[in-house]
Amino acid sequence: MSDYPMIWQRDERDLSKSKHLETVEAGVLIPLQQAGITGLFVGLICLVSTVYFAVDDWPIISLLSWLVSTFLVWLILQKRWLSLTAVEKWTGQDLNHDGVIGDPEQTESPRHTVTVELVTAQPNGCNTKTLARLPVSEYDLSLVAGGLLAGRPFSERQWTGQGKPLSVNQFRDLRDEMSKRGIVEQANPKDPRQGYKLTKAGQAVMRHFSPTLPDGLLPIPDR
């Protein structure tokens, strides 16, 4: 039986949703509407009460109650808006359902996570399966795959920086995952500065994603 790399799933995250807290609508318009409606109810209650009890200054009292309550609710909502990301970090929950826990500007999250299932046939006839979750988009992975198959080293200097497909954190996460799953290994274990190279299994995985090679499931050679 041949061994095959397979795309098991792709978990897409739309980063535009993670920017929702930074919009004028979320930061100003919605809190202002909520505060205004709350203040209106409070003002109407004060208006009816002061008129019923024949309070001389009922217009001023009603107006002030509306303004003060609107202002207080506005402050509360603004504090909630500013602290929501901190609460998310503390609880570890995505409270605003934006796909990101914490501050969208400070949370570096890949647009996609490509999950590859590596199936390896053992001499006893059993198969072992390993899932590699590669924290890059399929497009960026195809760029990396084409470069590695063309002989470019898998090093931070080669793949990160201005005009290059990966950020430093993305590269390090990708490198750690690929190393852990046996897709890459150190070119020289005695000198990590020389970067990493593809294993034989890694070459098969990269061929699958390389745009310069035919699509299809390719066998993983024995390492």
N, C-alpha and C positions, 0 to 999 in steps of 0.2 A: 504494500500500500504506500502511495506517495504521501508526503507531508505537504500541507498547504497553508499559506497565510490567508486569512479571511478577514474582511471588514465585518466585524460583528455588529457594530452600531456606530452612529455618529450623533453626539450630543451637541446640538446647536444652541448658542446663546446669542440673542440679539442685544448688542451693547447699547442700541438706541433706547431700549427700555430702561437700562440701568442709569440713563441720564435724566429720568423723569423728575427726580428731586431737584434738579438744577434748572428747571424751566420756570418761566414767569408764572405760568398757570398754577404750578404746584406750590411755589414759594409766596405768591402775592394774591392772585385772583381768587383761588379757592378759599384760603384762609379769610380773605376780606369778605367774601360772600357769607361764609359761615358766621363770622363775627357780626356782620351787619344784621343778619336774620335773627341771631340770638339777642342782639341789642334792641331790635325792633320789638320782640316779644316782651322783653323786660320793660321797655318804654311804654308799651300799651298797657301792661299790668299797672304800672305806676300812674299812668294817665287815668285809667278807669278808677283806681283807688282814690286818687286825690280829688277827682271830680265828685265821686260818690260821697266822700267825707267833707266836701266843700272847702278844700284847702285853698287858701288865697293864691299862693304861688304855684298852682298846678302846672302851668305851661313850662316854667323854668325847671321844676322838679322832674317833670316827665322828660324834657329835653336832656337834662343832665344825666338822668338815669340811663337814657339810651346811649349817650356818648360815652359815659364811664364804663358801662357794661360792654359796649362794642370794643373799647380800647383794651379792657382787661382780657376779653376773649381773644382778641388779636394777639396780645402778648403771649398768652398761653399757647396758642396755635403756632406762633413763631418759635417759641421755645421747644415745642414738640418737633417742629420741622428741623430745627438745628440739632436736636439731640437724637433723632431717630436712628441715624447711622451708628451713633455710639451705643444705643440700646441694642441694635442688631449685633454689634461686635460682642457685647456683654452676654447676650442670650444665645448667640450663634444661630438665630432664626432670621429668615427673610421676611421681616414684618410687613414691608410694603410690596412684596411680591414682584420685585423688579429683576429677579434672577441673580442678585448680588447681595451678599451679606457685608454690610459696612458701607463705607463711602465709595461710590462708583469711581470717583477720581483717583482714589488711593488704592483701590482693589484691582490688581492686574489680573484679569480673567481672560482666558483664551476664548476666541469666538467659537471655536469648535474643539471638541475632543474626539480624535479618531481612535477607536478601539479596534485593535487587531488581535485576532485569535490565532495563536501559533499551535499547530497540532503536530506532534512529533511521534513517529512510530518507534516503539522500543523493540529490542531483540526478542522479547517474550511475546510479541504480537499485540501488546496493549498500546494504546495511544495516551500520551500526556498532553494536556492542553494548558497553555499559558496565555493570559490576557495582558496585552500591553496597551495602556491608555496613553496615547501620545498627545500632549497638550498643545496642539497647533491645529490650524485649519488644514483641510485636505489640500488646498491650493499651496500653502506654504510648505506642506510636507512634500508635495510634488517637486517644488523647487529644490528642497534639500536632497530629495532622492536623486534628481537628475544630476546635481552637483557632485554628490558622493560617488555615483556610478561613473562620473567622468574623471574621478581621481582627486577631487578637491578634499582636503582634510576636514574632519569633523571637529573643528576647534572654535572657541568663542570668538576669536579675532576674525575668522573667516565668515561667520554667519551672523554677527551682531554689529550694530552701529548704523550710521546714516546710510539709507539706501539699501539696507540688507533686510532680509525677511523676518528676522527674529530679534526680540529684545533680549537683553542679557538674562533676565529671569526666565523667559520662555526657553532660551537655549539650555540653561542649566537644568530646568525641569525636564526638558526633552532628553538631554544627555543622561540624566540620572535614571529616567525610566527605561531608555533604550539599553543602558548598561546593565540595569537590574534584570531585564528580560532577555539578555544575551543577543541583542541586535547589534551592539557595538562593543568594542573592547579597546583598552589602551594600546596605542600603536607601539609604545615602549613602556612596559610596566615600571622600569627604573627611572623614567623621565616623563612625568605626566604632561610636561609642557609641549610635547610632540603631538598631543591631542589623541583622538580616538579614530579607529578604523572600523569598517563593517566586518562583522563575522560572516561566515557563509550563509547562515540563516538570515542575517541582516541584508545581505545582497539580494536575496530572493524577495524579501519584504519591500525593499526599495525599488526593485524592478516592477513590482505591482503598482507602485504609485508614480513611477517615472513617466512623464508624458511622451518621452521619446521611444518607449517600448510598447509593444502590443499589450492591451488590457487582458485580464484573465487571471485565474488563480495559478500561480507558479509553484512548483515543488520547492521545498526547502531542502537544500543539500545537507548531508550530515556535516556537523561542525568538525 
